[in-house]
Amino acid sequence: MNARAARTPRDGRTGLRSVAGQVFALEALIALLVIAAAVFVIFHQAQRDTERDARIRSLSVAEAFAHAPGVDEALTSPDPTAELQARAEATRLATGVDFIAVLSPAGVRYTDSKPELIGRVATGDLTRATVDGESFTELFRGAPNDAVRAVVPVVDEQGKVVGMVSSGIEVQSITDALQGRLPLLVGAAAGALALAVGGAGLVSRRLRRQTHGLGPAEMTRMKEHHEAVLHAVREGVLIVGPDHRLLLANDEARRLLGLSADAERRHVSELGLDPRTVELLTSGRAATDEVHRAGDRLLAVSVRPTLTAGAESGSVMTMRDTTELAAVTGRAAVARGRLQLLYEAGVRIGTTLEVVRTAEELAEVAVPRFADFATVELLEPVLRGEEPPDDAAAMTEMRRTALSGLRPDQPLQPVGDTIHFDVTGTPMAVALDAGHAVAQPELAAAEAWRAQDPEGAARALAYGMHSLLTVPLLARGVVLGMANFWRADTPEPFGDEDLSFAEELAARAAVAIDNARRFTREHAMAVTLQRSLLPRVLPDQSAVEVAYRYLPAKAGVGGDWFDVIPLPGARVALVVGDVVGHGLHAAATMGRLRTAVHNFSTLDVPPDELLGHLDELTGRIDHRETEGPDAEGRRREQGITGATCLYAIYDPASGRCTVASAGHPGPALVGPDGRVEFPELAPGLPLGLGLGDVPFETTELRLPEGSKLVLFTDGLLEDRGRDLDTGLTLLGSTLARPDRSPEQTCADVLATLLSPSPRDDIALLVARTRLLDRERIAEWEVVRDPSAVSPVRNAAAAKLSEWGLDGLAFTAELILSELITNAVRYGADPVRVRLLHDRTLICEVSDGSSTSPHLRHATTTDEGGRGLYLVAQYAERWGTRYGRRGKTIWAELRVDDTDAGPMAATVVPDLDALEDLAW
C-alpha cells in the first residue's frame, strides 16, 4: 500500500513538466511543420506541373496545326485570314487552348481568337522560329495577356519559312486551375494534422503510463543511479527481452563477450556468442555457474528469468571470468591459430610456377595474422631461374620481390629496389650467417640495423616499426633469399616462440620458390631451344608473300612449328606442325621433325608421300627409343606419336596448291575479295600411329592470284573459354577483310584470338599467292625423233633472247640438248619442255617414263656417258621430280651469271654433236 500510495501523485502529473507532455507538444509541433512544408511543396510542384502541361499542350497544338495539310499553301494565298481563321478557331475550341494565332514571317497576325487583333504585329522575340526555323515554348508576359505560348514555324516544300503558328494558355487560366485545387489540398492538410495530433496523444498517453508521469530531471537521475550501480559491479550482466533480443549489457559483459557498441536490440544469435551460450539464452531455463567459451575466455555463467513462471519472460545472465582457465585457453588458441596459418600457407603458397608470384603469396599469408608488414628479397640469379650462388659475398645484395602490409603508406623500400645486407651485426646478416631465424624485439636498440641505412631506419622508427623477425629462405641447404616480418600496429614484439613458426613458414615458401625457379629455368631453356630450331629468316622465293607469328605458351613451351621451303620449278612448300606435350622434349622433337621434313622435301615428292615417309620415320624413332622393360611409360613421356603436320605445295606457274594433313587442322583460304573458306581435307591420322589401310590423301586447290593461305596450329583457336568451332568462327570473321598485307593479317588475327595467358603454343603462317607471268613461261611438245631436238633448242634460244638472257643461251641450249635427247632416246611419250624465267632460269624436260637417269663418269675411251655430267657442271642445281605418271628432270641457271660456265675458256663444242652423247 505504501509503494502504491507513493506513486499515485506522480501518476496524475499530466502537464508539460512531465516527459509525456513534452513529447506530445514536440510531436504536434513537428507534425504541423512537416504538413505545412508538404502543402507548400505540393502547391509549388502543382504550379510547375500545370505550367509544364501548358507548354506541352501549346506546343502539340501549334505543331499539329502548322503541319496540317494546306496550311503552308494558305499562307501563300492572297487572303490567308479567310482560309485559316475558321480552322484556327475550330482547332482552339477542340483542343481547349486559350488562343491560336497564325502569323506572317514578319509577325503580323493572320488569325486570332480575338478578331480585333488580326492585322496587328505580335510582340515578343520570334527570330528563333523565323530565322532558325526552330519550334519553342516560352512564358510570355505582355499584351494582350500573360500566357504560356508555343511558336512553330510553317515551312513550305522548299524549306522556306512562310509563316508561324502560335498557340497557348493564359497565365490566368493556369492560376484558376491551381486555385480550384486549394480547397482539396487544405482539407487534406487539416486531416493529416488531425491524425498526427491524435497519434501524438496516443503515444503521449502510453508514454505517461510507462514513465509514471516522471519529469526529465527525475528520469535522468534514476538512469544515472541505475548505470552507476550496474557498471560498477565486477560481474558481467546481460538483460535479454522476451523476443530474445539484447536489452542491456554492462561494461564488464561487453569486455568479456567482445560486444560492439550497437549490440542492443540485436537478437542474441547475431552477437557472435558461442552456440552453447545462445542456446542457453533462448531456451528460457535457469542455470548456475555453467562454463561457457567466449573467444579465448572461459566464463562461469548464471541465468535467471526476469518475471515469474507462467508469463512471457526475458532473462538476466551474469558471468565472471575464470582467469587461470582463460590463460590456458589463450595459449592453446595461439598454437591452434599458428597451425591453421601453416596449413593455409601450404595451400596458398606455390599456386603458380612463377617466382615473383610465389614470393608475393608468402608476404600475403603472413599479413596480418603474424606480422603487420612482410617483405621478401630474392637473389638476382633466383629471379632469372638460375642456380643461386654459393659464395657469401653474393648474399649481401638482393632484390626486393614482394611487399605486403596493413596500410599502403609504409616506410619500407618499394618492390624492385636492391637491398644490401653488408653491415655485420644486423638481424639479416646474422640470420644469413647462422642459417636460421633471428628476432629483434626492439628495433630502436638495433645499432647495426640503424647503421645499415640511417635514413630508412629513421623513417621506419618514426612510422612506428618496433620489432623485426628475419629468416633466410633455404632450399636444399642453399640460400634463395630472405623474408622479413615487421610489427608496427601490434604492440607485442616478436619473441622466441615466433622463431620456429617463422622458420617453418619460410621453409615451405622456399620449396615453392625453388620449384618455380627450376620451372623458370626449364621454360627459358625450352624457349631458347625452340626459337633456335624455328626458322629465323624465311628463304627468298617468288611464289608467295609470307608473314608469320610464333608465340610460346605461358605455362610451358610446346612443340608447334612452321616452315617455308623453296622447291624446284619456282614452287614453295608451306608447313605447320604440332608436337604433343610441353617442355624441352617437345621442343627437341619439333626440331627433329622439322629437319626430317626438310630432308624429305629434297626428294620433291607429293605431300601425301612426304607425310607417309615422315610417319614411317616417326614410328621407327618411337620404337627404337622406347624399347625395354618400361617401354610403355617412356612412350607416353618421350614418344613422338600424336604429332600432327600440314604440308602444302603451291605452284605459281599454274596457281594450284596441293595439301595433305596428318591429323592437323586444315588451312583457311581467303579470296582476293575477302571471302573466307575452310576447305575440307582428308584429315589423316597423326604421325606415328601407322597408316594401316588409310593412307594420306591430297586435296588440290585452285588459288587465284592475291589469295591468302592461312596455316595455323590449334593453340590459336582453342582456349579455356573457347572451343574449336567458336575459334574458327572468330578466325573467319577476322580474315574476312580484303586489301590487307600478310603482316597486317597476322597482327589482326592475334589481336582478336590471342588470350592473355595462352595455354598452348601458337604458330600462324599467312601466305599471299602470286602467279608467274605467262610471258615468262615457254612450253613445247616434242615428238620422239632425234631430229626434233634442234628445233626446240633453237626456239628456246629465241625465247631467251626475248627475255634478255642471251648470256645464258649457250648453257641453256647445252642442257636442253642433253635432257631432250635422253627423253627421246630412253623415255616415253609424251615429251614436254618448259622454261620458267623466275629468280633463276628453270629448264624442265618431262616424259612418261619413271626411269631416272643417274650421274656417271665416262672413261676416256667411252663414246657416251658424259651428258648428265655436263648438265651437273653447267647448272646451279638439277634433279628429278616424279609425278603421278612419268618424271621431270629439271635444271636451274642463275640469271645474273654472265659467265658461260666451266667451259667458257675452252673451245665451244658443237651442240648437234653433243646430241649423240649417251647418258
C-alpha positions, 0 to 999 in steps of 0.5 A, spaced: 500 500 500 505 504 501 509 503 494 502 504 491 500 510 495 507 513 493 506 513 486 499 515 485 501 523 485 506 522 480 501 518 476 496 524 475 502 529 473 499 530 466 502 537 464 508 539 460 513 538 466 512 531 465 516 527 459 509 525 456 507 532 455 513 534 452 513 529 447 506 530 445 507 538 444 514 536 440 510 531 436 504 536 434 509 541 433 513 537 428 507 534 425 504 541 423 511 543 420 512 537 416 504 538 413 505 545 412 512 544 408 508 538 404 502 543 402 507 548 400 511 543 396 505 540 393 502 547 391 509 549 388 510 542 384 502 543 382 504 550 379 510 547 375 506 541 373 500 545 370 505 550 367 509 544 364 502 541 361 501 548 358 507 548 354 506 541 352 499 542 350 501 549 346 506 546 343 502 539 340 497 544 338 501 549 334 505 543 331 499 539 329 496 545 326 502 548 322 503 541 319 496 540 317 495 539 310 494 546 306 496 550 311 503 552 308 499 553 301 494 558 305 499 562 307 501 563 300 494 565 298 492 572 297 487 572 303 490 567 308 485 570 314 479 567 310 482 560 309 485 559 316 481 563 321 475 558 321 480 552 322 484 556 327 478 557 331 475 550 330 482 547 332 482 552 339 475 550 341 477 542 340 483 542 343 481 547 349 487 552 348 486 559 350 488 562 343 491 560 336 494 565 332 497 564 325 502 569 323 506 572 317 514 571 317 514 578 319 509 577 325 503 580 323 497 576 325 493 572 320 488 569 325 486 570 332 481 568 337 480 575 338 478 578 331 480 585 333 487 583 333 488 580 326 492 585 322 496 587 328 504 585 329 505 580 335 510 582 340 515 578 343 522 575 340 520 570 334 527 570 330 528 563 333 522 560 329 523 565 323 530 565 322 532 558 325 526 555 323 526 552 330 519 550 334 519 553 342 515 554 348 516 560 352 512 564 358 510 570 355 508 576 359 505 582 355 499 584 351 494 582 350 495 577 356 500 573 360 500 566 357 504 560 356 505 560 348 508 555 343 511 558 336 512 553 330 514 555 324 510 553 317 515 551 312 513 550 305 516 544 300 522 548 299 524 549 306 522 556 306 519 559 312 512 562 310 509 563 316 508 561 324 503 558 328 502 560 335 498 557 340 497 557 348 494 558 355 493 564 359 497 565 365 490 566 368 487 560 366 493 556 369 492 560 376 484 558 376 486 551 375 491 551 381 486 555 385 480 550 384 485 545 387 486 549 394 480 547 397 482 539 396 489 540 398 487 544 405 482 539 407 487 534 406 492 538 410 487 539 416 486 531 416 493 529 416 494 534 422 488 531 425 491 524 425 498 526 427 495 530 433 491 524 435 497 519 434 501 524 438 496 523 444 496 516 443 503 515 444 503 521 449 498 517 453 502 510 453 508 514 454 505 517 461 503 510 463 510 507 462 514 513 465 509 514 471 508 521 469 516 522 471 519 529 469 526 529 465 530 531 471 527 525 475 528 520 469 535 522 468 537 521 475 534 514 476 538 512 469 544 515 472 543 511 479 541 505 475 548 505 470 552 507 476 550 501 480 550 496 474 557 498 471 560 498 477 559 491 479 565 486 477 560 481 474 558 481 467 550 482 466 546 481 460 538 483 460 535 479 454 527 481 452 522 476 451 523 476 443 530 474 445 533 480 443 539 484 447 536 489 452 542 491 456 549 489 457 554 492 462 561 494 461 564 488 464 559 483 459 561 487 453 569 486 455 568 479 456 563 477 450 567 482 445 560 486 444 560 492 439 557 498 441 550 497 437 549 490 440 542 492 443 536 490 440 540 485 436 537 478 437 542 474 441 544 469 435 547 475 431 552 477 437 557 472 435 556 468 442 558 461 442 552 456 440 552 453 447 551 460 450 545 462 445 542 456 446 542 457 453 539 464 452 533 462 448 531 456 451 528 460 457 531 455 463 535 457 469 542 455 470 548 456 475 555 457 474 555 453 467 562 454 463 561 457 457 567 459 451 567 466 449 573 467 444 579 465 448 575 466 455 572 461 459 566 464 463 562 461 469 555 463 467 548 464 471 541 465 468 535 467 471 528 469 468 526 476 469 518 475 471 515 469 474 513 462 471 507 462 467 508 469 463 512 471 457 519 472 460 526 475 458 532 473 462 538 476 466 545 472 465 551 474 469 558 471 468 565 472 471 571 470 468 575 464 470 582 467 469 587 461 470 582 457 465 582 463 460 590 463 460 590 456 458 585 457 453 589 463 450 595 459 449 592 453 446 588 458 441 595 461 439 598 454 437 591 452 434 591 459 430 599 458 428 597 451 425 591 453 421 596 459 418 601 453 416 596 449 413 593 455 409 600 457 407 601 450 404 595 451 400 596 458 398 603 458 397 606 455 390 599 456 386 603 458 380 610 456 377 612 463 377 617 466 382 615 473 383 608 470 384 610 465 389 614 470 393 608 475 393 603 469 396 608 468 402 608 476 404 600 475 403 599 469 408 603 472 413 599 479 413 596 480 418 595 474 422 603 474 424 606 480 422 603 487 420 608 488 414 612 482 410 617 483 405 621 478 401 628 479 397 630 474 392 637 473 389 638 476 382 640 469 379 633 466 383 629 471 379 632 469 372 631 461 374 638 460 375 642 456 380 643 461 386 650 462 388 654 459 393 659 464 395 657 469 401 659 475 398 653 474 393 648 474 399 649 481 401 645 484 395 638 482 393 632 484 390 626 486 393 620 481 390 614 482 394 611 487 399 605 486 403 602 490 409 596 493 413 596 500 410 599 502 403 603 508 406 609 504 409 616 506 410 619 500 407 623 500 400 618 499 394 618 492 390 624 492 385 629 496 389 636 492 391 637 491 398 644 490 401 645 486 407 653 488 408 653 491 415 655 485 420 651 485 426 644 486 423 638 481 424 639 479 416 646 478 416 646 474 422 640 470 420 644 469 413 650 467 417 647 462 422 642 459 417 636 460 421 631 465 424 633 471 428 628 476 432 629 483 434 624 485 439 626 492 439 628 495 433 630 502 436 636 498 440 638 495 433 645 499 432 647 495 426 640 495 423 640 503 424 647 503 421 645 499 415 641 505 412 640 511 417 635 514 413 630 508 412 631 506 419 629 513 421 623 513 417 621 506 419 622 508 427 618 514 426 612 510 422 612 506 428 616 499 426 618 496 433 620 489 432 623 485 426 623 477 425 628 475 419 629 468 416 633 466 410 629 462 405 633 455 404 632 450 399 636 444 399 641 447 404 642 453 399 640 460 400 634 463 395 633 469 399 630 472 405 623 474 408 622 479 413 616 480 418 615 487 421 610 489 427 608 496 427 600 496 429 601 490 434 604 492 440 607 485 442 614 484 439 616 478 436 619 473 441 622 466 441 616 462 440 615 466 433 622 463 431 620 456 429 613 458 426 617 463 422 622 458 420 617 453 418 613 458 414 619 460 410 621 453 409 615 451 405 615 458 401 622 456 399 620 449 396 615 453 392 620 458 390 625 453 388 620 449 384 618 455 380 625 457 379 627 450 376 620 451 372 623 458 370 629 455 368 626 449 364 621 454 360 627 459 358 631 453 356 625 450 352 624 457 349 631 458 347 631 451 344 625 452 340 626 459 337 633 456 335 630 450 331 624 455 328 626 458 322 629 465 323 629 468 316 624 465 311 628 463 304 627 468 298 622 465 293 617 468 288 611 464 289 608 467 295 608 473 300 609 470 307 608 473 314 608 469 320 607 469 328 610 464 333 608 465 340 610 460 346 605 458 351 605 461 358 605 455 362 610 451 358 613 451 351 610 446 346 612 443 340 608 447 334 612 449 328 612 452 321 616 452 315 617 455 308 621 451 303 623 453 296 622 447 291 624 446 284 620 449 278 619 456 282 614 452 287 614 453 295 612 448 300 608 451 306 608 447 313 605 447 320 606 442 325 604 440 332 608 436 337 604 433 343 606 435 350 610 441 353 617 442 355 624 441 352 622 434 349 617 437 345 621 442 343 627 437 341 622 433 337 619 439 333 626 440 331 627 433 329 621 433 325 622 439 322 629 437 319 626 430 317 621 434 313 626 438 310 630 432 308 624 429 305 622 435 301 629 434 297 626 428 294 620 433 291 615 428 292 607 429 293 605 431 300 601 425 301 608 421 300 612 426 304 607 425 310 607 417 309 615 417 309 615 422 315 610 417 319 614 411 317 620 415 320 616 417 326 614 410 328 621 407 327 624 413 332 618 411 337 620 404 337 627 404 337 627 409 343 622 406 347 624 399 347 625 395 354 622 393 360 618 400 361 617 401 354 610 403 355 611 409 360 617 412 356 612 412 350 607 416 353 613 421 356 618 421 350 614 418 344 613 422 338 606 419 336 600 424 336 604 429 332 600 432 327 603 436 320 600 440 314 604 440 308 602 444 302 605 445 295 603 451 291 605 452 284 605 459 281 606 457 274 599 454 274 596 457 281 594 450 284 596 448 291 596 441 293 595 439 301 595 433 305 594 433 313 596 428 318 591 429 323 592 437 323 587 442 322 586 444 315 588 451 312 583 457 311 583 460 304 581 467 303 579 470 296 582 476 293 575 479 295 575 477 302 571 471 302 573 466 307 573 458 306 575 452 310 576 447 305 575 440 307 581 435 307 582 428 308 584 429 315 589 423 316 591 420 322 597 423 326 604 421 325 606 415 328 600 411 329 601 407 322 597 408 316 594 401 316 589 401 310 588 409 310 593 412 307 594 420 306 590 423 301 591 430 297 586 435 296 588 440 290 586 447 290 585 452 285 588 459 288 587 465 284 592 470 284 592 475 291 589 469 295 591 468 302 593 461 305 592 461 312 596 455 316 595 455 323 596 450 329 590 449 334 593 453 340 590 459 336 583 457 336 582 453 342 582 456 349 579 455 356 573 459 354 573 457 347 572 451 343 574 449 336 568 451 332 567 458 336 575 459 334 574 458 327 568 462 327 572 468 330 578 466 325 573 467 319 570 473 321 577 476 322 580 474 315 574 476 312 577 483 310 580 484 303 586 489 301 590 487 307 598 485 307 600 478 310 603 482 316 597 486 317 593 479 317 597 476 322 597 482 327 589 482 326 588 475 327 592 475 334 589 481 336 582 478 336 584 470 338 590 471 342 588 470 350 592 473 355 595 467 358 595 462 352 595 455 354 598 452 348 603 454 343 601 458 337 604 458 330 600 462 324 603 462 317 599 467 312 601 466 305 599 471 299 599 467 292 602 470 286 602 467 279 608 467 274 607 471 268 605 467 262 610 471 258 615 468 262 613 461 261 615 457 254 612 450 253 613 445 247 611 438 245 616 434 242 615 428 238 620 422 239 625 423 233 632 425 234 631 430 229 626 434 233 631 436 238 634 442 234 628 445 233 626 446 240 633 448 242 633 453 237 626 456 239 628 456 246 634 460 244 629 465 241 625 465 247 631 467 251 633 472 247 626 475 248 627 475 255 634 478 255 638 472 257 642 471 251 648 470 256 645 464 258 643 461 251 649 457 250 648 453 257 641 453 256 641 450 249 647 445 252 642 442 257 636 442 253 640 438 248 642 433 253 635 432 257 631 432 250 635 427 247 635 422 253 627 423 253 627 421 246 632 416 246 630 412 253 623 415 255 616 415 253 611 419 250 609 424 251 615 429 251 614 436 254 619 442 255 618 448 259 622 454 261 620 458 267 624 465 267 623 466 275 629 468 280 633 463 276 632 460 269 628 453 270 629 448 264 624 442 265 624 436 260 618 431 262 616 424 259 612 418 261 617 414 263 619 413 271 626 411 269 631 416 272 637 417 269 643 417 274 650 421 274 656 417 271 663 418 269 665 416 262 672 413 261 676 416 256 675 411 251 667 411 252 663 414 246 657 416 251 656 417 258 658 424 259 651 428 258 648 428 265 655 430 267 655 436 263 648 438 265 651 437 273 657 442 271 653 447 267 647 448 272 646 451 279 642 445 281 638 439 277 634 433 279 628 429 278 621 430 280 616 424 279 609 425 278 603 421 278 605 418 271 612 419 268 618 424 271 621 431 270 628 432 270 629 439 271 635 444 271 636 451 274 641 457 271 642 463 275 640 469 271 645 474 273 651 469 271 654 472 265 659 467 265 658 461 260 660 456 265 666 451 266 667 451 259 667 458 257 675 458 256 675 452 252 673 451 245 665 451 244 663 444 242 658 443 237 651 442 240 648 437 234 654 433 236 653 433 243 646 430 241 649 423 240 652 423 247 649 417 251 647 418 258 
